C-alpha cells in the first residue's frame, strides 16, 4: 500500500512537470504566433531564468526555422566572476548556434547601484535592438512580487503597484515577459528537467540589497503562512494595472477640455472641481503629455496646493527633474530649465556673419530687404545683444514711456521667458526686443531716417499662437 501511494505521488509529480513544460512552451509559442515579424532578442544573463527562456526558444526554433533569435549579455563588471559568466554565455550560445552580443558596463557607481545598473543595462539593450525586434526577458512571478513590495515600500499608488506588465512598450518596440505567471520554483523544475546549466550570482543572497532582502527575508515568511500568496499578489498587480488603464483612458478624453496652445494646462476652473480630479489631471498631463515617467506624490500635491491656495499663481515653480512647472494667466506651463543668461552680453562685431545665441535660441542675421526694419547703427557703435533690461521705454506705436514689464505682459510673455528674448543694443542704448517691439528713436530728418535703416532677422524655434503666447522649445 505504501509503495502504491509512493508511485501515485511520483506520477502526479511527473504529470505536473509535463504540464509545466507544455505550459512554458505554449506561452512562448503564443508570443511567436502573435508577433508578425518573428524577431526576438533575449536578455541573457546566464542565470536560471534567462537560461530556461533561451532553451525553449532554441527548441521551438527547430520546428519554426523562420524565427530569428539573438541574445545579449551585459557584463556589469561588478563581480570577480564576471568574465567567467560571460564565457559561459558565449559557450551556450555557440552550442545553440544563436548570435550573442556582449556589452560591458564600465562605470563607477556609489549610490543607487541597482537602479543605475538597470538603467545602463536597458540603454545598452535598446541600442542593440533591430527594427521590429522584440526583447524577451526571463522575469517570473517571484520577481513580480518583489517589484510590488518595492513599490509598496516607496508609497506608490496603483500605477507603481501594477509592477511589471507581461508586455511593455520599449521605445519603438516592446518588452515581453513570457514567464511572469510562473513561479521561480516552476522555472527551476523546468531547468532541472532539461538538465540545463546556469550560473549563480552569489550577490543575489546579499540582503543589503533591497530586492534581495524582500526575496530572502519577507516573501518566504508570507509563502509559509499563505501558500497562495504569490499568485494573490500577482492578482493585485493585475487589478491595479486594470484600474490604472481605465483611469488613463478616461483622463485622456477628459483632459482635452483643459488643454490649450502647446498642451498648456488650463487651471482657471480647477477650484470648481474635486481635488481628486484636479490631481489626476495634473499627473496625467505631466506623465503622458510631457513624458516624465517618474513624478512624486509630493510634487503633484505641491502643484495642486499652490494652485488652490496661492493667490499669486505666477510665483508657482515646482522643479521636476530638469524641468519646471510654472503658472501664467491661469495656465500651467512645462518649462525646460535653461542657463541663466540675464547678465550675458554678446558683441556682434561682424554683421556679415550670423550671430549664434545661447540656450538654443537660434541666431541673428543681416538681411537686405526682409526681416525687422531697424535704424542703422553708426560706424563706431558697438552692436551687442543682452537679455535683461529694466525701467521705462518709449516704443513705436505708443505716445508715452511705459515700464518694460508692462510691455512684456501686453505681449503675453511669461516672466521666465522674458530673459530669453534677445535685446539689441547700440553701445548702451536699447534699440529693440527682437520680434516683440522697437524703441522709438527721435530724429529730426525723416527722409534721412529712411536711408539709414537695415534689416535683421532672428531665426529661432519660437512659435506664437492666436493669443500671441510665445513658446520656447
LOKE-893194 format. One record per residue (C-alpha): residue number from 1; x, y, z. Coordinates in steps of 0.1 Angstrom, whole numbers, padded with zeros to 4 digits. Layout:
<pts>
pt n->NUM	u->X	v->Y	w->Z
...
</pts>
This chain:
<pts>
pt n->1	u->0000	v->0000	w->0000
pt n->2	u->0029	v->0023	w->0009
pt n->3	u->0046	v->0015	w->-0024
pt n->4	u->0014	v->0022	w->-0043
pt n->5	u->0010	v->0056	w->-0026
pt n->6	u->0046	v->0064	w->-0034
pt n->7	u->0041	v->0056	w->-0071
pt n->8	u->0009	v->0077	w->-0072
pt n->9	u->0029	v->0107	w->-0059
pt n->10	u->0057	v->0101	w->-0085
pt n->11	u->0031	v->0100	w->-0113
pt n->12	u->0015	v->0132	w->-0100
pt n->13	u->0048	v->0150	w->-0099
pt n->14	u->0057	v->0136	w->-0134
pt n->15	u->0023	v->0149	w->-0148
pt n->16	u->0028	v->0182	w->-0131
pt n->17	u->0062	v->0186	w->-0147
pt n->18	u->0049	v->0176	w->-0181
pt n->19	u->0021	v->0202	w->-0178
pt n->20	u->0046	v->0228	w->-0167
pt n->21	u->0068	v->0220	w->-0198
pt n->22	u->0038	v->0222	w->-0221
pt n->23	u->0027	v->0254	w->-0204
pt n->24	u->0061	v->0271	w->-0208
pt n->25	u->0062	v->0261	w->-0245
pt n->26	u->0027	v->0273	w->-0251
pt n->27	u->0035	v->0307	w->-0236
pt n->28	u->0065	v->0312	w->-0259
pt n->29	u->0048	v->0298	w->-0290
pt n->30	u->0018	v->0321	w->-0284
pt n->31	u->0041	v->0351	w->-0283
pt n->32	u->0057	v->0340	w->-0315
pt n->33	u->0024	v->0335	w->-0333
pt n->34	u->0011	v->0369	w->-0322
pt n->35	u->0041	v->0388	w->-0335
pt n->36	u->0042	v->0393	w->-0372
pt n->37	u->0080	v->0399	w->-0376
pt n->38	u->0093	v->0369	w->-0356
pt n->39	u->0124	v->0388	w->-0345
pt n->40	u->0134	v->0382	w->-0309
pt n->41	u->0163	v->0394	w->-0287
pt n->42	u->0168	v->0375	w->-0254
pt n->43	u->0182	v->0393	w->-0224
pt n->44	u->0206	v->0365	w->-0214
pt n->45	u->0224	v->0369	w->-0181
pt n->46	u->0233	v->0333	w->-0179
pt n->47	u->0212	v->0329	w->-0148
pt n->48	u->0185	v->0302	w->-0144
pt n->49	u->0155	v->0322	w->-0157
pt n->50	u->0171	v->0335	w->-0189
pt n->51	u->0187	v->0301	w->-0195
pt n->52	u->0153	v->0284	w->-0195
pt n->53	u->0139	v->0311	w->-0217
pt n->54	u->0168	v->0307	w->-0242
pt n->55	u->0165	v->0269	w->-0242
pt n->56	u->0128	v->0269	w->-0250
pt n->57	u->0132	v->0294	w->-0278
pt n->58	u->0160	v->0273	w->-0292
pt n->59	u->0138	v->0242	w->-0290
pt n->60	u->0108	v->0259	w->-0307
pt n->61	u->0131	v->0273	w->-0335
pt n->62	u->0140	v->0237	w->-0345
pt n->63	u->0104	v->0234	w->-0358
pt n->64	u->0100	v->0270	w->-0368
pt n->65	u->0131	v->0280	w->-0388
pt n->66	u->0116	v->0313	w->-0398
pt n->67	u->0121	v->0326	w->-0362
pt n->68	u->0151	v->0349	w->-0357
pt n->69	u->0167	v->0346	w->-0322
pt n->70	u->0196	v->0367	w->-0309
pt n->71	u->0209	v->0370	w->-0273
pt n->72	u->0225	v->0399	w->-0255
pt n->73	u->0247	v->0396	w->-0224
pt n->74	u->0255	v->0426	w->-0203
pt n->75	u->0287	v->0423	w->-0183
pt n->76	u->0283	v->0446	w->-0153
pt n->77	u->0320	v->0442	w->-0143
pt n->78	u->0309	v->0443	w->-0106
pt n->79	u->0319	v->0407	w->-0096
pt n->80	u->0352	v->0389	w->-0099
pt n->81	u->0335	v->0361	w->-0118
pt n->82	u->0320	v->0385	w->-0145
pt n->83	u->0344	v->0372	w->-0171
pt n->84	u->0336	v->0336	w->-0163
pt n->85	u->0299	v->0343	w->-0166
pt n->86	u->0305	v->0360	w->-0200
pt n->87	u->0325	v->0330	w->-0212
pt n->88	u->0297	v->0306	w->-0201
pt n->89	u->0271	v->0326	w->-0221
pt n->90	u->0293	v->0326	w->-0251
pt n->91	u->0297	v->0288	w->-0250
pt n->92	u->0260	v->0282	w->-0245
pt n->93	u->0251	v->0304	w->-0275
pt n->94	u->0277	v->0287	w->-0296
pt n->95	u->0261	v->0253	w->-0288
pt n->96	u->0227	v->0267	w->-0297
pt n->97	u->0241	v->0285	w->-0328
pt n->98	u->0225	v->0317	w->-0315
pt n->99	u->0243	v->0350	w->-0322
pt n->100	u->0253	v->0367	w->-0289
pt n->101	u->0260	v->0404	w->-0283
pt n->102	u->0284	v->0412	w->-0255
pt n->103	u->0282	v->0447	w->-0239
pt n->104	u->0301	v->0459	w->-0209
pt n->105	u->0293	v->0485	w->-0182
pt n->106	u->0324	v->0504	w->-0172
pt n->107	u->0312	v->0529	w->-0146
pt n->108	u->0319	v->0538	w->-0110
pt n->109	u->0286	v->0538	w->-0091
pt n->110	u->0284	v->0546	w->-0054
pt n->111	u->0247	v->0554	w->-0049
pt n->112	u->0215	v->0536	w->-0060
pt n->113	u->0237	v->0508	w->-0076
pt n->114	u->0207	v->0485	w->-0085
pt n->115	u->0188	v->0513	w->-0102
pt n->116	u->0218	v->0528	w->-0120
pt n->117	u->0229	v->0495	w->-0134
pt n->118	u->0193	v->0487	w->-0145
pt n->119	u->0192	v->0520	w->-0164
pt n->120	u->0226	v->0514	w->-0181
pt n->121	u->0216	v->0478	w->-0189
pt n->122	u->0184	v->0487	w->-0207
pt n->123	u->0201	v->0516	w->-0225
pt n->124	u->0227	v->0491	w->-0239
pt n->125	u->0200	v->0466	w->-0248
pt n->126	u->0179	v->0492	w->-0266
pt n->127	u->0209	v->0504	w->-0286
pt n->128	u->0214	v->0469	w->-0300
pt n->129	u->0177	v->0462	w->-0308
pt n->130	u->0170	v->0458	w->-0345
pt n->131	u->0139	v->0474	w->-0362
pt n->132	u->0108	v->0454	w->-0353
pt n->133	u->0128	v->0431	w->-0329
pt n->134	u->0111	v->0423	w->-0296
pt n->135	u->0130	v->0420	w->-0263
pt n->136	u->0123	v->0389	w->-0242
pt n->137	u->0132	v->0387	w->-0205
pt n->138	u->0130	v->0358	w->-0180
pt n->139	u->0111	v->0377	w->-0153
pt n->140	u->0089	v->0354	w->-0133
pt n->141	u->0062	v->0356	w->-0106
pt n->142	u->0086	v->0360	w->-0077
pt n->143	u->0102	v->0389	w->-0095
pt n->144	u->0068	v->0405	w->-0099
pt n->145	u->0060	v->0402	w->-0062
pt n->146	u->0094	v->0417	w->-0053
pt n->147	u->0087	v->0446	w->-0075
pt n->148	u->0053	v->0450	w->-0059
pt n->149	u->0068	v->0452	w->-0024
pt n->150	u->0095	v->0477	w->-0036
pt n->151	u->0066	v->0499	w->-0049
pt n->152	u->0048	v->0494	w->-0016
pt n->153	u->0079	v->0505	w->0003
pt n->154	u->0081	v->0537	w->-0018
pt n->155	u->0044	v->0545	w->-0011
pt n->156	u->0034	v->0541	w->-0047
pt n->157	u->-0001	v->0544	w->-0060
pt n->158	u->-0020	v->0520	w->-0083
pt n->159	u->0004	v->0527	w->-0112
pt n->160	u->0035	v->0517	w->-0092
pt n->161	u->0017	v->0488	w->-0076
pt n->162	u->0009	v->0474	w->-0111
pt n->163	u->0046	v->0463	w->-0110
pt n->164	u->0057	v->0447	w->-0143
pt n->165	u->0034	v->0441	w->-0172
pt n->166	u->0035	v->0410	w->-0195
pt n->167	u->0041	v->0434	w->-0223
pt n->168	u->0057	v->0469	w->-0221
pt n->169	u->0063	v->0495	w->-0247
pt n->170	u->0101	v->0499	w->-0251
pt n->171	u->0108	v->0528	w->-0274
pt n->172	u->0097	v->0518	w->-0309
pt n->173	u->0093	v->0482	w->-0299
pt n->174	u->0083	v->0463	w->-0267
pt n->175	u->0094	v->0440	w->-0239
pt n->176	u->0076	v->0407	w->-0234
pt n->177	u->0079	v->0386	w->-0202
pt n->178	u->0066	v->0351	w->-0210
pt n->179	u->0072	v->0337	w->-0175
pt n->180	u->0056	v->0364	w->-0155
pt n->181	u->0028	v->0340	w->-0143
pt n->182	u->0053	v->0312	w->-0135
pt n->183	u->0069	v->0309	w->-0100
pt n->184	u->0106	v->0306	w->-0095
pt n->185	u->0101	v->0270	w->-0083
pt n->186	u->0084	v->0262	w->-0116
pt n->187	u->0112	v->0277	w->-0136
pt n->188	u->0137	v->0257	w->-0116
pt n->189	u->0118	v->0225	w->-0123
pt n->190	u->0120	v->0232	w->-0160
pt n->191	u->0157	v->0239	w->-0158
pt n->192	u->0163	v->0206	w->-0139
pt n->193	u->0141	v->0185	w->-0162
pt n->194	u->0160	v->0197	w->-0192
pt n->195	u->0194	v->0193	w->-0173
pt n->196	u->0203	v->0229	w->-0180
pt n->197	u->0234	v->0245	w->-0166
pt n->198	u->0233	v->0281	w->-0154
pt n->199	u->0255	v->0305	w->-0134
pt n->200	u->0247	v->0315	w->-0098
pt n->201	u->0253	v->0351	w->-0089
pt n->202	u->0260	v->0349	w->-0051
pt n->203	u->0253	v->0386	w->-0047
pt n->204	u->0217	v->0376	w->-0051
pt n->205	u->0220	v->0364	w->-0015
pt n->206	u->0233	v->0397	w->-0002
pt n->207	u->0203	v->0411	w->0018
pt n->208	u->0219	v->0445	w->0019
pt n->209	u->0202	v->0450	w->-0015
pt n->210	u->0166	v->0458	w->-0011
pt n->211	u->0153	v->0433	w->-0036
pt n->212	u->0173	v->0405	w->-0021
pt n->213	u->0160	v->0414	w->0014
pt n->214	u->0125	v->0411	w->0001
pt n->215	u->0134	v->0378	w->-0017
pt n->216	u->0150	v->0361	w->0013
pt n->217	u->0136	v->0377	w->0044
pt n->218	u->0100	v->0387	w->0036
pt n->219	u->0084	v->0366	w->0008
pt n->220	u->0094	v->0332	w->0024
pt n->221	u->0075	v->0342	w->0056
pt n->222	u->0044	v->0351	w->0036
pt n->223	u->0046	v->0320	w->0015
pt n->224	u->0049	v->0298	w->0045
pt n->225	u->0019	v->0313	w->0061
pt n->226	u->-0002	v->0317	w->0030
pt n->227	u->0009	v->0292	w->0002
pt n->228	u->-0011	v->0311	w->-0025
pt n->229	u->0003	v->0345	w->-0015
pt n->230	u->0024	v->0349	w->-0047
pt n->231	u->-0005	v->0343	w->-0070
pt n->232	u->-0028	v->0365	w->-0050
pt n->233	u->-0001	v->0392	w->-0051
pt n->234	u->0000	v->0389	w->-0089
pt n->235	u->-0037	v->0392	w->-0090
pt n->236	u->-0034	v->0425	w->-0070
pt n->237	u->-0009	v->0438	w->-0096
pt n->238	u->-0033	v->0429	w->-0124
pt n->239	u->-0062	v->0447	w->-0107
pt n->240	u->-0040	v->0478	w->-0101
pt n->241	u->-0030	v->0477	w->-0138
pt n->242	u->-0066	v->0474	w->-0150
pt n->243	u->-0077	v->0503	w->-0128
pt n->244	u->-0048	v->0524	w->-0139
pt n->245	u->-0055	v->0516	w->-0176
pt n->246	u->-0092	v->0525	w->-0172
pt n->247	u->-0084	v->0558	w->-0154
pt n->248	u->-0059	v->0568	w->-0181
pt n->249	u->-0085	v->0561	w->-0208
pt n->250	u->-0110	v->0584	w->-0191
pt n->251	u->-0084	v->0611	w->-0183
pt n->252	u->-0072	v->0611	w->-0219
pt n->253	u->-0106	v->0621	w->-0230
pt n->254	u->-0113	v->0645	w->-0201
pt n->255	u->-0080	v->0664	w->-0203
pt n->256	u->-0088	v->0677	w->-0238
pt n->257	u->-0112	v->0702	w->-0222
pt n->258	u->-0083	v->0718	w->-0203
pt n->259	u->-0056	v->0719	w->-0229
pt n->260	u->-0046	v->0749	w->-0249
pt n->261	u->-0017	v->0760	w->-0271
pt n->262	u->0012	v->0735	w->-0269
pt n->263	u->-0007	v->0714	w->-0244
pt n->264	u->-0005	v->0740	w->-0216
pt n->265	u->-0030	v->0731	w->-0189
pt n->266	u->-0059	v->0755	w->-0183
pt n->267	u->-0064	v->0756	w->-0145
pt n->268	u->-0089	v->0786	w->-0144
pt n->269	u->-0118	v->0762	w->-0135
pt n->270	u->-0099	v->0739	w->-0111
pt n->271	u->-0114	v->0754	w->-0080
pt n->272	u->-0147	v->0742	w->-0091
pt n->273	u->-0135	v->0706	w->-0095
pt n->274	u->-0130	v->0679	w->-0069
pt n->275	u->-0094	v->0676	w->-0057
pt n->276	u->-0091	v->0640	w->-0068
pt n->277	u->-0099	v->0650	w->-0104
pt n->278	u->-0075	v->0680	w->-0104
pt n->279	u->-0046	v->0659	w->-0091
pt n->280	u->-0053	v->0632	w->-0116
pt n->281	u->-0054	v->0657	w->-0145
pt n->282	u->-0021	v->0673	w->-0133
pt n->283	u->-0004	v->0639	w->-0130
pt n->284	u->-0017	v->0627	w->-0164
pt n->285	u->-0005	v->0660	w->-0180
pt n->286	u->0030	v->0656	w->-0167
pt n->287	u->0035	v->0618	w->-0172
pt n->288	u->0017	v->0612	w->-0205
pt n->289	u->0017	v->0646	w->-0223
pt n->290	u->0051	v->0658	w->-0211
pt n->291	u->0067	v->0623	w->-0210
pt n->292	u->0080	v->0625	w->-0174
pt n->293	u->0078	v->0589	w->-0162
pt n->294	u->0086	v->0594	w->-0126
pt n->295	u->0069	v->0622	w->-0107
pt n->296	u->0064	v->0620	w->-0069
pt n->297	u->0032	v->0623	w->-0050
pt n->298	u->0047	v->0652	w->-0031
pt n->299	u->0054	v->0672	w->-0063
pt n->300	u->0018	v->0667	w->-0075
pt n->301	u->0004	v->0678	w->-0041
pt n->302	u->0027	v->0708	w->-0041
pt n->303	u->0014	v->0719	w->-0075
pt n->304	u->-0022	v->0715	w->-0065
pt n->305	u->-0018	v->0733	w->-0032
pt n->306	u->-0001	v->0763	w->-0049
pt n->307	u->-0029	v->0765	w->-0075
pt n->308	u->-0056	v->0763	w->-0049
pt n->309	u->-0043	v->0784	w->-0021
pt n->310	u->-0018	v->0808	w->-0037
pt n->311	u->-0034	v->0840	w->-0050
pt n->312	u->-0003	v->0849	w->-0070
pt n->313	u->0000	v->0818	w->-0091
pt n->314	u->0027	v->0834	w->-0113
pt n->315	u->0051	v->0826	w->-0085
pt n->316	u->0044	v->0789	w->-0088
pt n->317	u->0076	v->0770	w->-0096
pt n->318	u->0080	v->0733	w->-0090
pt n->319	u->0111	v->0716	w->-0102
pt n->320	u->0107	v->0681	w->-0117
pt n->321	u->0140	v->0666	w->-0129
pt n->322	u->0154	v->0692	w->-0154
pt n->323	u->0121	v->0709	w->-0158
pt n->324	u->0099	v->0734	w->-0141
pt n->325	u->0061	v->0736	w->-0137
pt n->326	u->0052	v->0773	w->-0140
pt n->327	u->0019	v->0792	w->-0140
pt n->328	u->0009	v->0823	w->-0160
pt n->329	u->-0025	v->0837	w->-0165
pt n->330	u->-0043	v->0806	w->-0153
pt n->331	u->-0023	v->0782	w->-0174
pt n->332	u->0003	v->0757	w->-0163
pt n->333	u->0034	v->0756	w->-0184
pt n->334	u->0060	v->0728	w->-0186
pt n->335	u->0094	v->0746	w->-0190
pt n->336	u->0128	v->0731	w->-0196
pt n->337	u->0153	v->0747	w->-0172
pt n->338	u->0178	v->0769	w->-0191
pt n->339	u->0210	v->0785	w->-0182
pt n->340	u->0207	v->0820	w->-0166
pt n->341	u->0218	v->0845	w->-0193
pt n->342	u->0205	v->0877	w->-0178
pt n->343	u->0239	v->0892	w->-0173
pt n->344	u->0253	v->0880	w->-0206
pt n->345	u->0264	v->0905	w->-0233
pt n->346	u->0272	v->0892	w->-0268
pt n->347	u->0290	v->0916	w->-0292
pt n->348	u->0282	v->0914	w->-0329
pt n->349	u->0314	v->0928	w->-0344
pt n->350	u->0310	v->0915	w->-0380
pt n->351	u->0274	v->0918	w->-0391
pt n->352	u->0281	v->0899	w->-0423
pt n->353	u->0283	v->0868	w->-0402
pt n->354	u->0254	v->0853	w->-0383
pt n->355	u->0254	v->0857	w->-0346
pt n->356	u->0247	v->0825	w->-0326
pt n->357	u->0227	v->0828	w->-0295
pt n->358	u->0230	v->0807	w->-0263
pt n->359	u->0204	v->0783	w->-0248
pt n->360	u->0194	v->0771	w->-0283
pt n->361	u->0178	v->0804	w->-0291
pt n->362	u->0189	v->0803	w->-0327
pt n->363	u->0209	v->0831	w->-0344
pt n->364	u->0207	v->0866	w->-0358
pt n->365	u->0215	v->0875	w->-0394
pt n->366	u->0215	v->0907	w->-0415
pt n->367	u->0191	v->0908	w->-0445
pt n->368	u->0187	v->0930	w->-0475
pt n->369	u->0150	v->0938	w->-0477
pt n->370	u->0133	v->0913	w->-0453
pt n->371	u->0133	v->0909	w->-0415
pt n->372	u->0130	v->0935	w->-0388
pt n->373	u->0134	v->0971	w->-0401
pt n->374	u->0156	v->0990	w->-0377
pt n->375	u->0176	v->1022	w->-0376
pt n->376	u->0212	v->1015	w->-0388
pt n->377	u->0239	v->1018	w->-0362
pt n->378	u->0267	v->1044	w->-0365
pt n->379	u->0300	v->1032	w->-0378
pt n->380	u->0317	v->1033	w->-0344
pt n->381	u->0287	v->1018	w->-0325
pt n->382	u->0292	v->0985	w->-0306
pt n->383	u->0263	v->0963	w->-0316
pt n->384	u->0255	v->0939	w->-0288
pt n->385	u->0228	v->0915	w->-0276
pt n->386	u->0216	v->0914	w->-0240
pt n->387	u->0188	v->0896	w->-0222
pt n->388	u->0178	v->0919	w->-0195
pt n->389	u->0165	v->0955	w->-0192
pt n->390	u->0147	v->0975	w->-0165
pt n->391	u->0128	v->1008	w->-0164
pt n->392	u->0105	v->1027	w->-0187
pt n->393	u->0110	v->1028	w->-0225
pt n->394	u->0092	v->1046	w->-0254
pt n->395	u->0083	v->1021	w->-0281
pt n->396	u->0069	v->1026	w->-0316
pt n->397	u->0031	v->1028	w->-0316
pt n->398	u->0029	v->1044	w->-0281
pt n->399	u->0025	v->1081	w->-0271
pt n->400	u->0044	v->1079	w->-0239
pt n->401	u->0070	v->1059	w->-0220
pt n->402	u->0059	v->1027	w->-0203
pt n->403	u->0076	v->1002	w->-0180
pt n->404	u->0091	v->0973	w->-0199
pt n->405	u->0074	v->0948	w->-0175
pt n->406	u->0040	v->0961	w->-0187
pt n->407	u->0051	v->0957	w->-0223
pt n->408	u->0061	v->0920	w->-0217
pt n->409	u->0027	v->0915	w->-0201
pt n->410	u->0008	v->0931	w->-0230
pt n->411	u->0025	v->0906	w->-0253
pt n->412	u->0016	v->0876	w->-0231
pt n->413	u->0053	v->0867	w->-0225
pt n->414	u->0056	v->0848	w->-0192
pt n->415	u->0083	v->0861	w->-0167
pt n->416	u->0106	v->0831	w->-0172
pt n->417	u->0108	v->0837	w->-0210
pt n->418	u->0115	v->0874	w->-0209
pt n->419	u->0152	v->0870	w->-0203
pt n->420	u->0154	v->0846	w->-0233
pt n->421	u->0144	v->0872	w->-0258
pt n->422	u->0175	v->0889	w->-0274
pt n->423	u->0176	v->0927	w->-0268
pt n->424	u->0195	v->0946	w->-0295
pt n->425	u->0217	v->0974	w->-0282
pt n->426	u->0239	v->1000	w->-0299
pt n->427	u->0265	v->1007	w->-0272
pt n->428	u->0243	v->1010	w->-0241
pt n->429	u->0212	v->1022	w->-0259
pt n->430	u->0183	v->0997	w->-0263
pt n->431	u->0170	v->0995	w->-0299
pt n->432	u->0147	v->0965	w->-0300
pt n->433	u->0134	v->0934	w->-0283
pt n->434	u->0137	v->0913	w->-0315
pt n->435	u->0103	v->0900	w->-0326
pt n->436	u->0084	v->0920	w->-0299
pt n->437	u->0089	v->0957	w->-0300
pt n->438	u->0111	v->0985	w->-0314
pt n->439	u->0122	v->1015	w->-0293
pt n->440	u->0111	v->1049	w->-0308
pt n->441	u->0142	v->1068	w->-0319
pt n->442	u->0136	v->1106	w->-0322
pt n->443	u->0151	v->1120	w->-0354
pt n->444	u->0149	v->1155	w->-0370
pt n->445	u->0151	v->1144	w->-0406
pt n->446	u->0126	v->1116	w->-0416
pt n->447	u->0140	v->1113	w->-0451
pt n->448	u->0175	v->1107	w->-0437
pt n->449	u->0160	v->1082	w->-0413
pt n->450	u->0146	v->1060	w->-0441
pt n->451	u->0181	v->1059	w->-0457
pt n->452	u->0198	v->1049	w->-0425
pt n->453	u->0179	v->1017	w->-0420
pt n->454	u->0188	v->0980	w->-0421
pt n->455	u->0171	v->0947	w->-0418
pt n->456	u->0179	v->0918	w->-0395
pt n->457	u->0162	v->0885	w->-0387
pt n->458	u->0161	v->0864	w->-0356
pt n->459	u->0159	v->0828	w->-0367
pt n->460	u->0145	v->0807	w->-0339
pt n->461	u->0122	v->0779	w->-0329
pt n->462	u->0097	v->0801	w->-0311
pt n->463	u->0061	v->0798	w->-0321
pt n->464	u->0032	v->0822	w->-0314
pt n->465	u->-0004	v->0811	w->-0311
pt n->466	u->-0035	v->0831	w->-0319
pt n->467	u->-0034	v->0846	w->-0284
pt n->468	u->0001	v->0858	w->-0290
pt n->469	u->0016	v->0834	w->-0265
pt n->470	u->0052	v->0828	w->-0270
pt n->471	u->0065	v->0792	w->-0268
pt n->472	u->0102	v->0784	w->-0264
pt n->473	u->0114	v->0749	w->-0272
</pts>
